[in-house]
Amino acid sequence: MKVVLDSNVIIYAVRFGVDLGALKPAFVPESVRRELETLSRKGGRIGTAARVALRICERFPELPSPTGKADDDLVHYALEGYAVATQDSELRKRIERLGGKVIYLRQNKYFEGIE
């Protein structure tokens, strides 16, 4: 199953040492990468985690951004048949309502929703 990664799931994986390798083949939309670039300019834990997340993103192929907005792009790819890995509960509900597949971190240790 092809998976698209949201910025927050990458940051959570960095913070809690979870291996994103379980989600292969995984892709990162261009808009998610831009969101991480913006977050990486901030200070503190979030900025540091975003900088590490950007380096991790280099391991995954980039998908074009059809809408220019990360959440809308993730919904677009969910409708195209990709599973979406996210920690955003609102986005999860939105995708599930549309019949899309969602993967998320459970107890900051493992991924829920992987078949």
Buried (B, 14 or more C-beta within 10 A) or exposed (E): BBBBBBBBBBBBBBBEEBEBEBBEEBBBBBBBBBBBBEBBEEEEEBBBBBBBBBEBBEEBEEBEBBEEBBBBBBBBBBEEEBBBBBBBEEBBEBBEEEEBBBBBBEEEEEBEBEE
